[in-house]
Amino acid sequence: MSFAAGKEKDDMFARVKSGCVLLALVCIALSLVTDSASAITAEIARKCNALTTKQFPPREPGNPAAGSAKGSGRAQHDFFNKCVANGGKVDDDNAK
């Protein structure tokens, strides 16, 4: 009976070992697949936030929850993303 108990113990350790190897391979594969997104600087984020606020002023000054007098939330989001993508610069045509 001790032989069978030893075999079950070996099987259990083999399963744990193979599970750990599989987990390690998955982690390595995921780290190779993910693209590293470049982080924007705080300076560019502040500049684009100011330009977005200027382009889309709030309906009620001091109350951003009231919404924008111009454009939708999606338009603001797109404007901000375009500003960040251009390094804090926007076209003069869209900014007026």
Secondary structure as GFF3:
##gff-version 3
##sequence-region A 1 96
A	DSSP	alpha_helix	2	33	.	.	.	ID=ss1
A	DSSP	alpha_helix	42	55	.	.	.	ID=ss2
A	DSSP	beta_strand	58	60	.	.	.	ID=ss3
A	DSSP	beta_strand	63	68	.	.	.	ID=ss4
A	DSSP	alpha_helix	73	85	.	.	.	ID=ss5
A	DSSP	alpha_helix	92	95	.	.	.	ID=ss6
###
